[in-house]
Amino acid sequence: MLRDGVLLLGFALAFVLVFRRFGLGATLGYLIAGAVVGPQVLGLVGDAEQMITVAELGIVMLLFVVGLELDPARLWRMKTAIFGLGLVQVVACGLAVSAVIYFAANYPLAAALAIGLPLGLSSTAQVLPMLQSSGRLRTPFGERAFAILLFQDLSIIPLITIVAAMSADAAGAGGEAAMPGWQLALMTLAAIAGLIAAGRFVLRPLFRLIGNLNEREMFVVAVLFTVLGSAFVMEWLGLSTALGAFIAGVMLADTPYRHELEADIEPFRSILLGMFFLAVGMMLDLGAIAQNPLFVAAMAIALIAVKTLIILGIGLAVGMAWRSALALGLLLSQGGEFGFVLFTQAQEGGLISNEVSSLFGAIVTLSMATTPFLMMAASRMRQPGSKDTKREGPGSQRGRSDGASALVIGFGRFGQTVAQVLVAAGVRVTLVDRDVGQIDVAEEFGSKVYYGDGTRLDLLRQAGAGEVNLIVFAIDKDQLEPELVHGVKEAFPDAGIFVRAFDRRTLIKLGGAPIDHTVREVMESAVAMGRAALDRLGVSLTEIDRAESIFRERDQQRLEIQMELGDLRAAKGMIFTQQAADAQADNRDGAG
């Protein structure tokens, strides 16, 4: 076991680094690494079937993350794209590919549908990370792709039900019938209702309790329990484990803990998805490809061409520019990971043979291998004359409806004021805080605040730091470290960094950090109080302005010296004190 793990991780590391270096994406690196290390080439690691059983947890966790993206506001805003574009794409592509298989391969109609309908789906595991890494997920182009992928994920259950119903019909002709499709559908609805009830009455109180305890490790344990527990319930009922995880994600999508959950599950999801693609590469039947190379190549080309043309037509019908519509078609033209799941179910149901399942598994793998190249072609194609690539600024009339422009970390008295000023100017803001009580109070006043530790880079990334123009650290006390600020600037170079400093000690500690603007917590309010006091004492406005100017200039000079030396006691002689003022007055009197 250790030997296999070392070999798999070593080959994956080498191939993924090389493929990422040349801009071909991690997925293709995993696939090739699996094929090389697997039984078909070097034969160093075997038992891909057992490995893929474990690695399918990566898909389960991917669906959980997709569910977390479904907060009600975003779902409602995207409803037309999800249930319009998505439905048309799944039905049109699934039926068109089924027709190609039916006429080209001369398979029975049930077998053609069992193969063609899954091929109408695309690879969420491949496309979403590509959109995220390129910064296009929240653009209008990226949102259309996300909407289609989301409906494809939702359509898995109807497709499973259809395949199960056709399998039952096939079994009824010559064997023991499986569960009827309508019964499977009813059981699915009952299971979904049960999971929703469990989420409302069990999971939300559980995460609230853990948030009050402020134990990050317990969050990791709880989120893994949630994902695996929901998947286990669905598997126990003979349903889709991916559906269970998806429902669990939806249950928690509108809670304050969404970003924290997403950040905690991300390492497990990434590793297990990598293992999944490794296992897919290991299971690639090179013998089937060698026996039918023309058929495999032709079907892979036909799959890509048919889906590209259909999605191009759909895009043009909804008013997309032809370049963007064609790019969307190329991006979603590959087969998806759920094809392997549905092929296995169709094989177990007697609809297709093991050889046919292996053959079309190879076709899906080959089509997935073309995605990085198609993505590069799509990217180049969209650049000339494309309107979708121009992203609206934070002051635009539409208010950046494609996502937040500012990320405010900390929603105490300071962060609330900053956020309200930004919102008053029409800027969309994402709010993050780790105080559960503060989050509850904010919700009572109509503000949506997400739970999470805003000093973690992974959580900042999940909260959209890579897509905002401004990150405001409005957290109290002395929580920020220079290394963190440097890391934030390196990870999100396009975002301005504003910092609320607890006091001058904080500024001295953060000296040299790439901060665009900083405000000491009580500095401005104290200056305002001083001005009001002088006015009450009858001092003229000119003299008040002069006093403030002198104080600010000397305070800034002293601060710069302190930051340079790293010593709070440096330049203490520049402080305005009553004793120093009296001494100066005595000197003036003596001189007079």
C-alpha positions as CSV (number, residue, x, y, z in Angstrom):
1,M,0.0,0.0,0.0
2,L,2.8,2.4,0.9
3,R,4.7,1.5,-2.3
4,D,1.6,2.1,-4.5
5,G,0.9,5.4,-2.8
6,V,4.5,6.6,-3.3
7,L,4.5,5.5,-7.0
8,L,1.1,7.1,-7.7
9,L,1.9,10.4,-5.9
10,G,5.4,10.5,-7.5
11,F,4.1,10.0,-11.1
12,A,1.2,12.4,-10.5
13,L,3.6,15.1,-9.1
14,A,6.0,14.7,-12.1
15,F,3.3,14.7,-14.8
16,V,1.1,17.4,-13.3
17,L,4.1,19.7,-12.9
18,V,5.1,19.2,-16.5
19,F,1.7,19.6,-17.9
20,R,0.9,22.7,-15.8
21,R,4.3,24.2,-16.8
22,F,3.1,24.0,-20.4
23,G,-0.4,25.2,-19.7
24,L,-2.1,21.9,-20.3
25,G,-3.9,21.7,-16.9
26,A,-3.6,19.3,-14.0
27,T,-6.4,16.9,-15.2
28,L,-4.5,15.8,-18.3
29,G,-1.4,15.3,-16.2
30,Y,-3.3,13.0,-13.8
31,L,-4.8,11.0,-16.7
32,I,-1.5,10.4,-18.4
33,A,0.2,9.6,-15.1
34,G,-2.4,7.0,-14.3
35,A,-2.2,5.5,-17.8
36,V,1.6,5.3,-17.6
37,V,1.8,3.8,-14.1
38,G,-1.2,1.5,-14.5
39,P,-1.4,-2.0,-15.8
40,Q,-1.7,-1.0,-19.5
41,V,1.9,0.5,-19.7
42,L,4.4,0.0,-16.9
43,G,2.2,-2.1,-14.7
44,L,3.7,-0.7,-11.5
45,V,0.3,-0.2,-9.8
46,G,-2.8,-2.3,-10.3
47,D,-6.4,-2.6,-8.8
48,A,-7.7,0.6,-10.4
49,E,-11.3,-0.5,-9.7
50,Q,-10.7,-0.5,-5.9
51,M,-8.8,2.8,-6.1
52,I,-11.6,4.5,-8.1
53,T,-14.2,3.4,-5.5
54,V,-12.3,5.4,-2.9
55,A,-11.4,8.2,-5.3
56,E,-15.1,8.7,-6.2
57,L,-15.3,10.5,-2.9
58,G,-13.6,13.3,-4.8
59,I,-16.7,13.7,-6.9
60,V,-18.9,13.5,-3.8
61,M,-17.0,16.4,-2.3
62,L,-17.0,18.3,-5.6
63,L,-20.8,18.1,-5.6
64,F,-20.8,19.2,-1.9
65,V,-18.9,22.3,-3.0
66,V,-21.2,22.9,-5.9
67,G,-24.1,22.7,-3.5
68,L,-22.4,25.3,-1.3
69,E,-22.5,27.7,-4.3
70,L,-26.3,27.6,-4.4
71,D,-27.2,30.3,-2.0
72,P,-30.9,31.3,-2.7
73,A,-30.1,34.8,-4.0
74,R,-27.6,33.6,-6.6
75,L,-29.8,30.7,-7.6
76,W,-32.7,33.0,-8.2
77,R,-30.7,35.4,-10.2
78,M,-29.4,32.6,-12.4
79,K,-32.7,30.7,-12.6
80,T,-33.2,31.4,-16.3
81,A,-29.7,30.3,-17.3
82,I,-29.8,27.2,-15.1
83,F,-33.2,25.9,-16.0
84,G,-33.2,27.3,-19.5
85,L,-29.8,27.0,-21.0
86,G,-29.0,23.9,-18.8
87,L,-32.1,22.0,-19.6
88,V,-31.9,22.7,-23.4
89,Q,-28.2,21.7,-23.4
90,V,-28.6,18.4,-21.5
91,V,-31.7,17.3,-23.5
92,A,-30.4,18.4,-27.0
93,C,-26.8,17.1,-26.6
94,G,-27.9,13.9,-24.9
95,L,-30.4,13.0,-27.6
96,A,-28.1,14.1,-30.5
97,V,-25.2,12.0,-29.2
98,S,-27.6,9.1,-28.6
99,A,-28.8,9.4,-32.2
100,V,-25.2,9.4,-33.5
101,I,-24.4,6.2,-31.5
102,Y,-27.7,4.5,-32.6
103,F,-27.1,5.1,-36.3
104,A,-23.3,4.8,-36.4
105,A,-22.8,1.8,-34.1
106,N,-26.1,0.1,-34.7
107,Y,-26.7,-0.4,-31.0
108,P,-30.2,-1.1,-29.6
109,L,-32.1,2.1,-28.7
110,A,-31.9,1.5,-25.0
111,A,-28.2,0.9,-25.2
112,A,-27.7,4.0,-27.3
113,L,-29.7,6.1,-24.8
114,A,-27.8,4.6,-21.8
115,I,-24.5,5.7,-23.5
116,G,-25.5,8.9,-25.3
117,L,-27.4,10.7,-22.5
118,P,-24.4,10.5,-20.1
119,L,-22.2,11.7,-22.9
120,G,-24.3,14.9,-23.1
121,L,-22.8,15.9,-19.7
122,S,-19.5,17.7,-19.4
123,S,-16.7,17.5,-16.8
124,T,-17.5,19.7,-13.9
125,A,-14.3,18.5,-12.2
126,Q,-12.3,19.8,-15.2
127,V,-14.1,22.9,-16.3
128,L,-14.8,24.6,-13.0
129,P,-11.2,24.7,-11.8
130,M,-10.1,26.0,-15.2
131,L,-12.6,28.8,-15.0
132,Q,-11.5,29.6,-11.4
133,S,-7.8,29.7,-12.2
134,S,-8.4,31.9,-15.2
135,G,-10.5,34.4,-13.2
136,R,-13.5,34.0,-15.5
137,L,-15.9,32.1,-13.2
138,R,-17.8,35.3,-12.3
139,T,-17.8,36.9,-15.7
140,P,-21.0,36.6,-17.8
141,F,-19.3,33.9,-19.9
142,G,-18.3,32.0,-16.8
143,E,-21.7,32.2,-15.2
144,R,-23.3,30.7,-18.3
145,A,-20.9,27.8,-18.2
146,F,-21.5,27.4,-14.5
147,A,-25.2,27.4,-15.0
148,I,-25.0,24.7,-17.6
149,L,-22.7,22.6,-15.4
150,L,-24.9,23.1,-12.4
151,F,-28.0,21.8,-14.3
152,Q,-25.9,18.9,-15.6
153,D,-25.1,18.0,-11.9
154,L,-28.8,18.3,-11.1
155,S,-29.7,16.1,-14.0
156,I,-27.7,13.2,-12.8
157,I,-30.6,11.9,-10.7
158,P,-33.1,11.9,-13.5
159,L,-30.5,10.1,-15.7
160,I,-29.9,7.5,-13.0
161,T,-33.6,7.0,-12.8
162,I,-33.9,6.6,-16.6
163,V,-31.1,4.1,-16.8
164,A,-32.5,2.2,-13.8
165,A,-36.0,2.1,-15.5
166,M,-34.5,0.9,-18.8
167,S,-32.5,-1.7,-16.8
168,A,-35.6,-2.9,-15.1
169,D,-37.4,-3.3,-18.4
170,A,-34.4,-5.2,-19.8
171,A,-34.3,-7.4,-16.6
172,G,-38.1,-8.0,-16.9
173,A,-37.6,-9.7,-20.2
174,G,-35.1,-12.3,-19.0
175,G,-34.4,-12.1,-15.3
176,E,-35.2,-10.6,-11.9
177,A,-36.4,-7.1,-12.2
178,A,-34.7,-4.3,-10.3
179,M,-36.6,-1.6,-8.4
180,P,-39.1,0.2,-10.7
181,G,-38.0,3.7,-11.9
182,W,-41.0,5.4,-10.3
183,Q,-40.3,3.8,-6.9
184,L,-36.6,4.9,-7.2
185,A,-37.8,8.4,-7.9
186,L,-40.1,8.4,-4.9
187,M,-37.4,7.1,-2.6
188,T,-35.1,9.8,-4.0
189,L,-37.6,12.5,-3.1
190,A,-38.1,11.1,0.4
191,A,-34.3,10.9,1.0
192,I,-33.9,14.5,-0.2
193,A,-36.7,15.6,2.2
194,G,-35.0,13.7,5.1
195,L,-31.6,15.3,4.4
196,I,-33.1,18.8,4.3
197,A,-34.8,18.2,7.6
198,A,-31.6,16.8,9.1
199,G,-29.8,19.9,7.8
200,R,-32.2,22.3,9.4
201,F,-32.6,20.7,12.8
202,V,-29.3,18.9,13.2
203,L,-26.5,20.4,11.1
204,R,-27.1,24.1,11.5
205,P,-27.3,23.9,15.4
206,L,-24.2,21.6,15.3
207,F,-22.1,24.2,13.3
208,R,-23.4,27.0,15.4
209,L,-22.1,25.1,18.5
210,I,-18.8,24.5,16.9
211,G,-18.5,28.1,15.8
212,N,-19.1,29.2,19.4
213,L,-16.3,26.9,20.6
214,N,-14.0,28.4,17.9
215,E,-12.3,25.0,17.2
216,R,-11.1,24.8,13.6
217,E,-10.3,21.1,13.8
218,M,-13.9,20.4,14.9
219,F,-15.1,22.2,11.8
220,V,-13.0,19.9,9.6
221,V,-14.4,16.8,11.4
222,A,-17.9,18.1,11.2
223,V,-17.8,18.9,7.5
224,L,-16.3,15.5,6.7
225,F,-19.0,13.9,8.8
226,T,-21.6,15.9,6.9
227,V,-20.4,14.9,3.5
228,L,-19.7,11.3,4.2
229,G,-22.8,10.8,6.3
230,S,-25.1,12.2,3.6
231,A,-23.4,10.1,1.0
232,F,-23.6,7.0,3.2
233,V,-27.4,7.5,3.7
234,M,-28.0,7.7,0.0
235,E,-25.7,4.7,-0.8
236,W,-27.6,2.7,1.9
237,L,-30.8,3.5,0.1
238,G,-29.3,2.5,-3.2
239,L,-29.2,6.0,-4.5
240,S,-26.6,8.4,-5.7
241,T,-23.9,9.3,-3.1
242,A,-23.1,12.5,-5.2
243,L,-26.8,13.6,-4.8
244,G,-26.5,13.2,-1.0
245,A,-23.4,15.4,-0.8
246,F,-25.0,17.9,-3.1
247,I,-28.1,18.2,-0.9
248,A,-25.8,18.6,2.1
249,G,-24.1,21.5,0.4
250,V,-27.4,23.2,-0.5
251,M,-28.6,22.8,3.1
252,L,-25.6,24.8,4.2
253,A,-25.3,27.2,1.3
254,D,-27.2,30.1,3.0
255,T,-25.5,29.7,6.4
256,P,-22.7,32.0,7.6
257,Y,-20.3,29.0,7.6
258,R,-20.3,28.5,3.8
259,H,-16.8,29.9,3.1
260,E,-15.3,28.2,6.1
261,L,-16.8,24.8,5.1
262,E,-15.6,25.3,1.5
263,A,-12.1,26.1,2.6
264,D,-11.9,23.1,5.0
265,I,-13.1,20.6,2.4
266,E,-11.0,22.0,-0.5
267,P,-7.8,20.0,0.3
268,F,-9.7,16.7,0.6
269,R,-11.6,17.4,-2.6
270,S,-8.5,18.4,-4.6
271,I,-6.5,15.3,-3.5
272,L,-9.4,12.8,-4.1
273,L,-10.3,14.3,-7.5
274,G,-6.6,13.9,-8.5
275,M,-6.8,10.3,-7.4
276,F,-10.0,9.9,-9.4
277,F,-8.4,11.1,-12.6
278,L,-5.4,8.9,-11.8
279,A,-7.7,5.9,-11.5
280,V,-9.5,6.8,-14.7
281,G,-6.1,6.9,-16.5
282,M,-5.2,3.5,-15.0
283,M,-8.5,2.1,-16.2
284,L,-8.0,3.4,-19.7
285,D,-8.4,0.3,-21.9
286,L,-5.6,0.7,-24.4
287,G,-6.4,-2.7,-25.8
288,A,-9.9,-1.6,-26.7
289,I,-8.5,1.5,-28.3
290,A,-5.9,-0.6,-30.2
291,Q,-8.6,-2.9,-31.5
292,N,-10.9,-0.1,-32.6
293,P,-8.7,3.0,-33.0
294,L,-10.7,4.5,-35.8
295,F,-14.0,4.0,-34.0
296,V,-12.7,5.5,-30.8
297,A,-11.1,8.5,-32.6
298,A,-14.2,9.1,-34.7
299,M,-16.6,8.9,-31.8
300,A,-14.5,11.2,-29.7
301,I,-14.4,13.7,-32.6
302,A,-18.1,13.3,-33.2
303,L,-18.8,13.8,-29.5
304,I,-16.8,17.1,-29.4
305,A,-18.2,18.3,-32.8
306,V,-21.9,17.6,-32.0
307,K,-21.8,19.1,-28.5
308,T,-19.9,22.2,-29.7
309,L,-22.3,22.8,-32.6
310,I,-25.4,22.4,-30.4
311,I,-24.0,24.7,-27.6
312,L,-23.0,27.2,-30.2
313,G,-26.5,27.2,-31.5
314,I,-28.0,27.6,-28.0
315,G,-25.6,30.5,-27.3
316,L,-26.5,32.3,-30.5
317,A,-30.2,31.8,-29.7
318,V,-29.8,33.6,-26.3
319,G,-27.9,36.5,-27.8
320,M,-24.3,35.6,-27.2
321,A,-21.6,36.8,-29.6
322,W,-20.6,34.0,-31.9
323,R,-17.0,33.9,-30.6
324,S,-18.2,33.5,-27.0
325,A,-20.9,31.0,-28.0
326,L,-18.3,28.9,-29.9
327,A,-15.8,29.2,-27.0
328,L,-18.6,28.0,-24.6
329,G,-19.3,25.0,-26.9
330,L,-15.6,24.1,-27.0
331,L,-15.3,24.4,-23.3
332,L,-18.2,22.0,-22.6
333,S,-17.7,19.6,-25.5
334,Q,-15.9,16.8,-23.5
335,G,-17.5,13.9,-21.8
336,G,-17.8,14.0,-18.0
337,E,-16.8,12.0,-15.0
338,F,-20.3,11.0,-14.3
339,G,-20.3,9.1,-17.6
340,F,-18.2,6.4,-15.9
341,V,-20.8,6.1,-13.1
342,L,-23.7,5.8,-15.5
343,F,-21.8,3.4,-17.8
344,T,-21.2,1.1,-14.8
345,Q,-24.9,1.3,-13.8
346,A,-25.9,0.5,-17.4
347,Q,-23.5,-2.4,-17.5
348,E,-24.8,-3.8,-14.2
349,G,-28.4,-3.4,-15.5
350,G,-27.6,-5.5,-18.6
351,L,-28.0,-2.6,-21.1
352,I,-24.4,-2.7,-22.3
353,S,-21.6,-5.2,-22.2
354,N,-18.3,-4.7,-20.3
355,E,-16.5,-4.2,-23.6
356,V,-18.8,-1.4,-24.7
357,S,-18.5,0.2,-21.2
358,S,-14.6,0.1,-21.5
359,L,-14.8,1.4,-25.1
360,F,-16.9,4.4,-24.3
361,G,-14.9,5.0,-21.1
362,A,-11.9,5.4,-23.4
363,I,-13.8,7.8,-25.6
364,V,-14.7,9.9,-22.6
365,T,-11.1,9.9,-21.4
366,L,-9.8,10.9,-24.8
367,S,-12.3,13.7,-25.1
368,M,-11.3,15.0,-21.6
369,A,-7.7,14.9,-22.7
370,T,-8.5,17.4,-25.5
371,T,-10.1,19.9,-23.1
372,P,-6.9,21.8,-22.2
373,F,-6.1,22.3,-25.9
374,L,-9.7,23.3,-26.6
375,M,-9.6,25.7,-23.7
376,M,-6.6,27.4,-25.1
377,A,-8.2,27.7,-28.5
378,A,-11.4,29.1,-26.8
379,S,-9.4,31.6,-24.9
380,R,-7.6,32.9,-28.0
381,M,-10.9,32.9,-29.9
382,R,-12.7,35.1,-27.4
383,Q,-10.1,37.8,-27.2
384,P,-10.6,39.6,-30.6
385,G,-13.7,41.7,-30.5
386,S,-15.2,39.9,-27.6
387,K,-17.4,42.0,-25.3
388,D,-17.6,39.4,-22.6
389,T,-14.0,39.8,-21.6
390,K,-14.5,43.4,-20.4
391,R,-15.4,43.3,-16.8
392,E,-17.3,46.1,-15.2
393,G,-15.7,48.3,-12.5
394,P,-17.0,48.7,-9.0
395,G,-18.5,52.1,-9.8
396,S,-20.5,50.9,-12.8
397,Q,-24.2,51.5,-13.1
398,R,-25.0,47.8,-12.9
399,G,-23.1,47.5,-9.6
400,R,-20.9,44.5,-10.5
401,S,-23.8,42.0,-10.5
402,D,-21.3,39.3,-11.4
403,G,-19.8,39.4,-7.9
404,A,-18.5,41.4,-5.1
405,S,-16.0,44.2,-5.6
406,A,-14.9,44.4,-2.0
407,L,-14.2,41.8,0.7
408,V,-14.5,43.1,4.3
409,I,-12.9,40.9,7.0
410,G,-14.4,41.7,10.4
411,F,-17.9,43.0,11.0
412,G,-17.5,44.8,14.3
413,R,-18.2,48.5,14.9
414,F,-15.4,49.5,12.5
415,G,-16.2,47.0,9.7
416,Q,-19.9,47.8,9.8
417,T,-19.2,51.5,9.1
418,V,-16.8,50.7,6.3
419,A,-19.2,48.2,4.7
420,Q,-22.2,50.6,4.9
421,V,-20.2,53.4,3.2
422,L,-19.2,51.0,0.4
423,V,-22.8,49.7,0.0
424,A,-24.2,53.3,0.0
425,A,-21.9,54.0,-3.0
426,G,-23.3,50.9,-4.9
427,V,-20.4,48.7,-4.3
428,R,-21.1,44.9,-3.7
429,V,-19.5,43.7,-0.6
430,T,-18.8,40.2,0.9
431,L,-18.6,40.2,4.7
432,V,-16.6,37.7,6.8
433,D,-16.4,37.4,10.6
434,R,-15.6,34.6,13.0
435,D,-17.8,35.8,15.9
436,V,-21.0,33.7,15.8
437,G,-22.8,36.1,18.1
438,Q,-21.9,39.1,15.9
439,I,-23.1,37.2,12.8
440,D,-26.5,36.5,14.4
441,V,-26.9,40.1,15.4
442,A,-26.0,41.2,11.9
443,E,-28.6,38.9,10.3
444,E,-31.2,40.4,12.6
445,F,-30.4,43.8,11.0
446,G,-30.5,42.3,7.4
447,S,-26.8,41.9,6.8
448,K,-25.4,38.6,5.5
449,V,-22.1,37.8,7.1
450,Y,-20.2,34.6,6.5
451,Y,-18.4,32.7,9.2
452,G,-14.6,32.2,8.8
453,D,-11.1,33.1,9.7
454,G,-10.2,35.9,7.4
455,T,-6.5,35.5,8.2
456,R,-6.4,32.3,6.2
457,L,-5.4,32.5,2.5
458,D,-7.5,29.5,1.5
459,L,-10.7,31.0,3.1
460,L,-10.0,34.4,1.4
461,R,-9.7,32.6,-1.9
462,Q,-13.0,30.8,-1.3
463,A,-14.6,34.1,-0.4
464,G,-13.7,35.5,-3.7
465,A,-10.5,37.5,-2.9
466,G,-9.1,36.6,-6.3
467,E,-12.0,38.5,-8.0
468,V,-12.4,41.6,-5.9
469,N,-10.7,45.0,-6.2
470,L,-10.4,45.6,-2.5
471,I,-9.7,43.6,0.7
472,V,-10.4,45.5,3.9
473,F,-9.0,44.0,7.2
474,A,-11.3,45.5,9.8
475,I,-10.4,43.0,12.5
476,D,-9.7,44.3,16.0
477,K,-6.6,43.8,18.2
478,D,-3.2,42.8,16.9
479,Q,-4.1,39.8,14.7
480,L,-2.4,40.7,11.4
481,E,1.2,39.5,10.7
482,P,3.5,41.0,8.1
483,E,3.9,37.6,6.5
484,L,0.2,37.3,6.1
485,V,-0.1,40.7,4.4
486,H,2.8,39.8,2.0
487,G,1.1,36.4,1.3
488,V,-2.3,38.1,0.6
489,K,-0.6,40.6,-1.8
490,E,1.3,37.8,-3.6
491,A,-1.8,35.6,-3.9
492,F,-4.2,38.5,-4.9
493,P,-2.0,41.1,-6.6
494,D,-4.9,43.0,-8.2
495,A,-6.7,43.7,-4.9
496,G,-5.9,46.8,-2.8
497,I,-5.2,46.0,0.9
498,F,-6.7,48.3,3.5
499,V,-5.9,47.7,7.2
500,R,-7.5,48.8,10.4
501,A,-4.6,49.1,12.8
502,F,-5.4,48.6,16.5
503,D,-2.7,51.1,17.5
504,R,0.7,52.4,16.5
505,R,2.3,49.2,17.8
506,T,0.4,47.4,15.0
507,L,1.7,49.9,12.4
508,I,5.3,49.4,13.6
509,K,4.9,45.6,13.4
510,L,3.5,45.9,9.9
511,G,6.2,48.2,8.7
512,G,7.2,47.3,5.2
513,A,4.1,45.2,4.5
514,P,2.4,46.0,1.1
515,I,-0.5,47.9,2.6
516,D,-2.3,50.5,0.4
517,H,-4.0,52.3,3.2
518,T,-4.2,52.1,7.0
519,V,-6.2,53.8,9.7
520,R,-5.5,53.6,13.4
521,E,-8.6,52.5,15.3
522,V,-9.3,55.7,17.4
523,M,-7.0,58.2,15.7
524,E,-9.6,60.0,13.6
525,S,-12.3,60.0,16.3
526,A,-9.8,61.3,18.8
527,V,-8.7,64.2,16.5
528,A,-12.4,65.0,15.9
529,M,-13.0,65.1,19.7
530,G,-9.9,67.4,20.1
531,R,-11.2,69.8,17.4
532,A,-14.6,69.9,19.1
533,A,-13.0,70.6,22.5
534,L,-10.9,73.5,21.0
535,D,-14.0,75.0,19.4
536,R,-15.9,74.8,22.8
537,L,-13.0,76.6,24.4
538,G,-13.4,79.5,21.9
539,V,-10.3,78.8,19.8
540,S,-10.6,80.1,16.2
541,L,-11.1,77.8,13.3
542,T,-7.7,78.9,11.8
543,E,-5.9,78.0,15.1
544,I,-7.8,74.7,15.3
545,D,-6.7,73.8,11.8
546,R,-3.1,74.8,12.6
547,A,-3.0,72.7,15.7
548,E,-4.3,69.7,13.9
549,S,-1.8,70.1,11.1
550,I,1.1,70.4,13.5
551,F,0.0,67.4,15.5
552,R,-0.5,65.2,12.4
553,E,2.8,66.2,10.9
554,R,4.8,65.5,14.0
555,D,2.9,62.3,14.7
556,Q,3.6,61.0,11.2
557,Q,7.3,61.9,11.5
558,R,7.5,60.1,14.9
559,L,5.7,57.0,13.4
560,E,8.1,56.8,10.5
561,I,11.1,56.9,12.8
562,Q,9.5,54.2,15.0
563,M,8.7,52.0,12.0
564,E,12.3,52.4,10.7
565,L,13.9,51.5,14.1
566,G,11.2,49.0,15.2
567,D,11.1,50.7,18.6
568,L,8.0,52.1,20.2
569,R,10.1,54.4,22.5
570,A,11.9,56.0,19.6
571,A,11.5,59.8,19.1
572,K,9.5,60.0,22.3
573,G,10.7,63.6,22.6
574,M,8.3,64.5,19.8
575,I,5.3,63.7,21.8
576,F,3.2,66.8,22.9
577,T,3.2,66.8,26.7
578,Q,2.1,69.5,29.2
579,Q,5.5,69.4,30.8
580,A,7.3,70.0,27.5
581,A,4.9,72.8,26.7
582,D,5.5,74.4,30.1
583,A,9.2,74.1,29.6
584,Q,9.0,75.8,26.2
585,A,6.9,78.6,27.7
586,D,9.4,79.1,30.5
587,N,12.2,79.3,27.9
588,R,10.3,81.9,26.0
589,D,9.7,83.9,29.1
590,G,13.3,83.6,30.1
591,A,14.4,84.7,26.7
592,G,12.0,87.6,26.8
